[in-house]
Amino acid sequence: MKLPLKQKNYLKNFMALGCFLLCFVNHPMLANTNTLIHQKIQQEHAIQQPYATQVQAFKKESEERAFIYQPLVESMKQHAVQVPQTFSTRLKNPPNAMIFVSFSLPQNLFQQILSESALYHLPVVLRGLYQNDFQKTMMHIFNLMKAEPHASLLIDPLWFQTFQINAVPTLVVQVSNRCAAGQVCSKNQFDEVIGNLSITDGLKLMVSKGQAFLAAREILAAQEENKDD
């Protein structure tokens, strides 16, 4: 059967297009291009993989640090409010024992106090912000605590008032844990050791000569038990 001329032309064009596509798909140049694209994708994946691992590690570390620094951040937020009437009601009473320090201390001494306080699980207390700036304070504390992330560092000016702290470093141990934040505590209700004496030696001094000898002895005994564990 003879096809009309117009249909013959359509058929020829269709067959030519099919042949062109078949040849193009199987052309070595296209195959090489596909290979190059695949290799490029693999290279990019190989480059991105270490960064993805680092991002996950950084995320995990950030979450851990956020948990560690949360008490510090909360105390700094409260300090930044600068409202004395509400400030005292929002702060907890001081713990049985603590070390008072200042940003003016030499960094090596500050670091030593942080390390030893972490062993005894005693908080290290600051009066205020570093250079009166919240962000500078966070950065400064971050640098200080790199070597000792488990230390407890807080900002509480009222505790300075409670124990009438005028010099640092000062180790304070209460006799019966009755001193309240925002109130001046009587000197016969706590012991204090002022100066660069180690926490261990300060506690031993209180045991031998202080009023809070029972509390100091308990802190030393707890540290000895932690050593054995």
Residue, then its C-alpha position, 0 to 999 in steps of 0.5 A: m500500500k502506498l502512503p501519501l507523500k506527506q505521511k512518508n515525510y513524517l515517517k522518515n523524520f520520526m525514524a531519523l529522530g529515533c536514530f539520533l536519540l539512540c546514537f546520542v544516548n549511547h555516545p561515548m561522550l555522554a557516557n563519560t559525562n555521566t561518569l564525571i557527574h557521578q564522580k563529582i557528586q561522590q567527591e562533594h559527598a566525601i568533602q561534606q561528610p567530615y563537616a557533617t560529622q563535626v557539626q553533629a559533634f559540635k551540636k552534642e558538645s553545645e547541648e552538654r555545655a548548655f546543661i553545664y552552664q545553665p546555673l551560671v546563665e540563670s544567676m547572670k540573668q538575675h544579676a542583670v535585672q538590677v532590681p534589689q527588691t525582687f532580686s533577694t526573693r529570687l535567689k536561693n539561700p547560700p549553700n553550706a560551703m563556698i569559695f568567693v572569688s573575683f575576676s581580678l584574681p590572677q588567671n592561674l589562681f582562678q584556674q586552681i580554685l576552679s579545679e579544686s572546687a570541682l573536686y569538693h563540689l563547692p560553688v565558686v561565687l562572683r560578685g558581679l559581671y566581668q567589666n559590667d558586660f554580659q557577653k564579655t562575662m560569658m566569654h571570659i568564663f568560657n575561657l576559664m572553664k575550658a580546663e574544668p567544665h565541671a566546676s560550679l561558677l555562680i554570680d551572687p552579690l547578696w551572698f557577698q553581703t550575707f558573709q560580709i566578704n571584703a577580700v578574695p579568695t575566701l573559703v566559707v563554711q557554715v556552722s549549721n547552714r542557717c544563713a539566708a541570702g540578703q541578710v547579714c550572717s553573724k560571724n559566729q555562724f560560719d568560718e572563713v579562711i581568707g587568702n591563697l590557701s588551698i581548699t584542702d588546707g583551709l578545711k583542715l584549718m577549720v577542723s582543727k581551730g574553727q567553729a564549723f569543724l563538723a561541717a568541714r570534716e564532713i566535706l573532707a570525708a566526702q572527698e576522701e570517699n569520692k577518691d576511693d570510688 
